[in-house]
Amino acid sequence: MLDSPIFQVIIGLIFIFSLLSIIVTQVNTTVVNALNLRAKSLKSGIYDLLTDPETRAKFMAHPLVRLVPSVIHPNEKMSAQAADDVALESPTGVTWIDEDMFSETLVDILSSYANDRLFRSLFETIDTVLTGAERAQVTEMVRRFQAGGVGITELTNIISGLHSPDDRMALMAQLERVNEMRRELHVNNEESKLIPLLAGIQNIADPSMKKALETLLASARTLDEARAKLETWFNARMSLVTDLYKRNITRISYIIGAIIVLLLNVDTLYMARTLWNDPALRETVSAAAEASVNSGALAEQLQQSQAALDEALARMEALQSGQPDTLPEAVPQVDASAQAAVSEDSSQFSSTVDDLLALRLPLGWSFTPVESGCPSPQADFTACDDGRNLWLAIPGNNSGWLGFIIGKLAGWLLTIIAIGQGAPFWFDLLNRIARGPRS
């Protein structure tokens, strides 16, 4: 039955669709690696999740995360423009962030806000009551005290040495207030550990993110509960990022498929007609398809082409489902092998294209004028029916130019739809047809 012309045409077309689908997957993977789409998807998800500009910038540039090249300590002051500039930097290549790392980093940033809020009134008092060298000296000492560079004794001695008794009294009152709040924040019980986090939320400028965190952490009674809620919030967002990433991969596949179809002029209708009318070509393509299936060469090509793409999706899905044991140990993970992956993908792409071209199919384009025009008794019928000849699509050269164009559009569309089914679909179908009668 496989020797009949109709089955040979079917097998030939399915084999062609398999190779084209593999080529699309290989180009797709190359594009994903070259454009760093995994890292961009993660960065985009974080950008949409953390809507407060300063918090977003500090998270992306935090030493524990490094989504962007800049490195910013949570205690650093940032203007709105500086925060936007950091968030818009190109991603570093980080492709996933562990949920624990997300909560730890965000808690660190929010706690730093609480520290800033704690010392704000003291700095304001210094700016109000002091001037000149005294203001600069005390401001610098308070900053060192805030960062842990000096102790309370050194700061107290500096304030006690001020000339004005009123200034000393005002600053000592504020310093005592700071010390009292610091003692409350460092009481060793679970509820007190939440105070810096909750106080830091009040310092968030973006009202929507502030409200989201207040609602999220309203029922938390311990810091561990708060972190668990932050991790749930993060995982929910990563689920959306994964779904968006998959949709982007599908969209890119169709775009790449359409480009390849147009560049190679892969017209399903014209190929089917050519295979039907050319027994030698039909038998050659059918034999190549069966040999590729029986030897396992096509299966190997399919497996290699899917591996990189599946690995990218599996990594994001593992993060989404909270299964870090399925991921590499490094946190965050940086795809340092992107250039090697691009090179390998390009090599596989070239090999598959060579396999396709070796079939001597009616692919590609030409521009060959037919001197007597088409149709014409003097014109070669084959020349007037050549689906690769762009000359036939020009009105005046060919009375059937409109039908030629409509036929090409229909043939291209069928090929694009076929490629969209994916290489596994066509391989499975070809494997069943080629092996079925023998099993």
Sequence and secondary structure as in RCSB ss.txt:
>XXXX:A:sequence
MLDSPIFQVIIGLIFIFSLLSIIVTQVNTTVVNALNLRAKSLKSGIYDLLTDPETRAKFMAHPLVRLVPSVIHPN
EKMSAQAADDVALESPTGVTWIDEDMFSETLVDILSSYANDRLFRSLFETIDTVLTGAERAQVTEMVRRFQAGGV
GITELTNIISGLHSPDDRMALMAQLERVNEMRRELHVNNEESKLIPLLAGIQNIADPSMKKALETLLASARTLDE
ARAKLETWFNARMSLVTDLYKRNITRISYIIGAIIVLLLNVDTLYMARTLWNDPALRETVSAAAEASVNSGALAE
QLQQSQAALDEALARMEALQSGQPDTLPEAVPQVDASAQAAVSEDSSQFSSTVDDLLALRLPLGWSFTPVESGCP
SPQADFTACDDGRNLWLAIPGNNSGWLGFIIGKLAGWLLTIIAIGQGAPFWFDLLNRIARGPRS
>XXXX:A:secstr
 TTSHHHHHHHHHHHHHHHHHHHHHHHHHHHHHHHTHHHHHHHHHHHHH  SHHHHHHHHT TTT SSS    TT
S   HHHHHHHHTS   SEEE  HHHHHHHHHHHHHHHHHHHHHHHHHHHHHHH  HHHHHHHHHHHHHHHTTSS
 HHHHHHHHHT S HHHHHHHHHHHHHHHHHHHHHT SSHHHHHHHHHHHHTT   HHHHHHHHHHHTT  SHHH
HHHHHHHHHHHHHHHHHHHHHHHHHHHHHHHHHHHHHHHT  HHHHHHHHHH HHHHHHHHHHHHHHHHHTHHHH
HHHHHHHHHHHHHHHHHHHHTT GGGS SSSSEE TTHHHHHHHHHHHHHHHHHHHHTT  S S B    TT BS
 TTS HHHHT TTBGGGGSTTTBTTHHHHHHHHHHHHHHHHHHHHT HHHHHHHHHHHHHGGG 
